[in-house]
């Protein structure tokens, strides 16, 4: 909000932190840090009828996630290190092709190799990530539609069957045929 005050009262970050590994000290520490940061940001920038951060620490029913994804103007999927990260693909698949949201994706997510039309960021670079979010929030409809169409085509073409075939082909080549 300090860097982009024009987003005040128009953009809200919804952080869904599903409980997992609650007994691991590092996770408990991370939860306390997230709750503290959310409270500090809301305390500094929030108003009676608007909060910049909605932090939700509970399990969300799977059937509700596509609707949440479809309602989002921007998805921020920024793991520091991750495998395929299917939530990025779920976001793309859930979008309305006539008015799609924009995916801001960590270069370190496995899906980044496949989802090149997302706005790819280094999540360690906070300023560049903020700029990508700003770009996503203000991206023209035609560009959003074009990016979404390419992302969705690739997700459909490179489905689970494609991944299986590629894996087995690579395995056979590695094994010497």
C-alpha positions as CSV (number, residue, x, y, z in Angstrom):
1,X,0.0,0.0,0.0
2,X,2.9,2.4,0.7
3,X,4.4,1.8,-2.7
4,X,1.1,1.7,-4.7
5,X,-1.4,3.8,-2.7
6,X,-3.9,3.7,-5.7
7,X,-4.6,0.1,-4.7
8,X,-6.0,1.1,-1.3
9,X,-9.6,0.0,-0.9
10,X,-9.5,-1.8,-4.3
11,X,-7.1,-4.7,-3.7
12,X,-7.1,-7.3,-1.0
13,X,-4.7,-10.2,-0.5
14,X,-6.4,-13.3,0.6
15,X,-3.9,-15.7,2.2
16,X,-5.4,-19.2,2.8
17,X,-3.0,-21.0,5.1
18,X,-4.4,-24.5,5.5
19,X,-3.3,-26.1,8.7
20,X,-0.6,-28.7,8.2
21,X,2.1,-30.1,10.4
22,X,0.8,-28.1,13.3
23,X,3.1,-29.9,15.7
24,X,6.3,-28.9,13.9
25,X,7.9,-25.9,15.6
26,X,9.0,-24.3,12.3
27,X,5.4,-24.3,11.1
28,X,4.1,-22.9,14.3
29,X,6.7,-20.1,14.1
30,X,5.7,-19.4,10.5
31,X,2.1,-19.2,11.5
32,X,2.8,-16.7,14.3
33,X,4.9,-14.6,11.9
34,X,2.1,-14.6,9.2
35,X,-0.5,-13.7,11.8
36,X,1.7,-10.9,13.2
37,X,2.5,-9.5,9.7
38,X,-1.1,-9.6,8.7
39,X,-2.2,-7.8,11.8
40,X,0.6,-5.2,11.4
41,X,-0.3,-4.5,7.8
42,X,-4.1,-4.3,8.6
43,X,-3.4,-2.1,11.6
44,X,-1.4,0.4,9.5
45,X,-3.4,0.4,6.3
46,X,-6.8,-1.0,7.1
47,X,-10.0,0.9,7.5
48,X,-13.3,0.0,9.2
49,X,-14.8,-1.3,5.9
50,X,-11.6,-2.6,4.2
51,X,-8.6,-4.7,5.2
52,X,-5.6,-5.1,2.8
53,X,-5.0,-8.7,4.1
54,X,-7.5,-11.5,4.8
55,X,-5.6,-14.2,6.5
56,X,-7.5,-17.5,6.8
57,X,-5.9,-20.3,8.8
58,X,-8.3,-23.2,8.4
59,X,-9.0,-25.9,5.8
60,X,-11.0,-24.8,2.9
61,X,-13.2,-27.3,1.2
62,X,-11.9,-28.5,-2.2
63,X,-15.2,-27.8,-3.8
64,X,-14.9,-24.1,-2.9
65,X,-11.4,-23.5,-4.3
66,X,-12.4,-23.2,-8.0
67,X,-14.9,-20.5,-7.1
68,X,-12.3,-18.6,-5.1
69,X,-9.8,-18.9,-8.0
70,X,-12.4,-17.7,-10.5
71,X,-13.2,-14.7,-8.3
72,X,-9.5,-13.6,-8.0
73,X,-8.2,-11.0,-10.3
74,X,-4.6,-12.1,-9.5
75,X,-3.2,-15.3,-8.1
76,X,0.1,-15.0,-6.3
77,X,1.8,-18.4,-6.3
78,X,5.3,-17.8,-5.0
79,X,7.0,-20.8,-3.4
80,X,10.7,-20.4,-2.7
81,X,11.2,-24.0,-3.8
82,X,8.6,-26.4,-5.0
83,X,7.6,-29.3,-7.2
84,X,4.9,-29.0,-9.9
85,X,2.7,-26.7,-7.8
86,X,-0.7,-27.7,-9.2
87,X,-2.5,-24.7,-7.6
88,X,-1.1,-22.5,-10.4
89,X,-2.7,-24.8,-13.0
90,X,-5.9,-25.0,-11.0
91,X,-6.1,-21.2,-11.0
92,X,-5.7,-21.0,-14.8
93,X,-8.3,-23.8,-15.4
94,X,-10.8,-22.1,-13.1
95,X,-10.7,-18.7,-14.9
96,X,-13.5,-17.2,-17.0
97,X,-11.9,-17.0,-20.5
98,X,-13.8,-13.8,-21.2
99,X,-12.4,-12.0,-18.1
100,X,-9.5,-14.1,-16.8
101,X,-7.3,-13.3,-13.8
102,X,-3.5,-13.1,-14.0
103,X,-1.1,-15.6,-12.6
104,X,2.0,-14.3,-10.8
105,X,4.2,-17.3,-10.4
106,X,7.6,-18.0,-8.8
107,X,10.4,-19.0,-11.1
108,X,11.2,-21.7,-8.6
109,X,7.8,-23.5,-8.9
110,X,8.0,-26.6,-11.1
111,X,5.1,-25.3,-13.1
112,X,7.0,-22.2,-14.2
113,X,8.7,-24.1,-17.0
114,X,5.3,-24.9,-18.5
115,X,3.4,-21.7,-17.6
116,X,5.6,-19.2,-19.4
117,X,2.8,-16.7,-20.0
118,X,2.4,-16.2,-16.3
119,X,4.2,-13.2,-14.8
120,X,7.3,-15.0,-13.6
121,X,9.0,-13.6,-10.5
122,X,11.9,-14.3,-8.2
123,X,10.0,-14.3,-4.8
124,X,13.2,-13.1,-3.0
125,X,13.0,-9.9,-5.0
126,X,10.2,-8.2,-3.1
127,X,10.2,-5.0,-5.3
128,X,10.0,-6.9,-8.6
129,X,7.2,-9.1,-7.2
130,X,5.3,-6.0,-6.1
131,X,5.8,-4.6,-9.6
132,X,4.4,-7.8,-11.1
133,X,1.4,-7.7,-8.9
134,X,0.8,-4.1,-9.9
135,X,1.2,-5.1,-13.6
136,X,-1.3,-7.9,-13.1
137,X,-3.8,-5.7,-11.4
138,X,-3.7,-3.2,-14.3
139,X,-3.2,-5.5,-17.2
140,X,-5.5,-4.8,-20.2
141,X,-8.3,-7.3,-20.9
142,X,-6.9,-8.3,-24.3
143,X,-3.5,-9.2,-22.8
144,X,-5.1,-11.1,-20.0
145,X,-7.2,-13.1,-22.5
146,X,-4.2,-13.8,-24.7
147,X,-2.0,-15.0,-21.8
148,X,-4.8,-17.1,-20.4
149,X,-5.6,-18.8,-23.7
150,X,-2.0,-19.8,-24.2
151,X,-1.7,-21.0,-20.6
152,X,-4.9,-23.1,-20.9
153,X,-3.9,-24.6,-24.2
154,X,-0.6,-25.7,-22.8
155,X,-2.2,-27.2,-19.7
156,X,-4.7,-29.1,-21.8
157,X,-2.0,-30.3,-24.2
158,X,0.5,-31.3,-21.5
159,X,-2.0,-33.2,-19.3
160,X,-1.2,-36.1,-17.1
161,X,-1.1,-38.5,-20.1
162,X,1.5,-36.3,-21.8
163,X,3.6,-36.2,-18.6
164,X,3.4,-40.0,-18.3
165,X,4.5,-40.5,-21.9
166,X,7.4,-37.9,-21.5
167,X,8.5,-39.5,-18.3
168,X,8.6,-43.0,-19.7
169,X,10.3,-41.8,-22.9
170,X,13.0,-40.0,-20.9
171,X,13.4,-43.0,-18.6
172,X,13.8,-45.3,-21.7
173,X,16.4,-42.9,-23.2
174,X,18.3,-42.7,-19.9
175,X,18.2,-46.5,-19.5
176,X,19.9,-46.9,-22.9
177,X,16.7,-47.9,-24.8
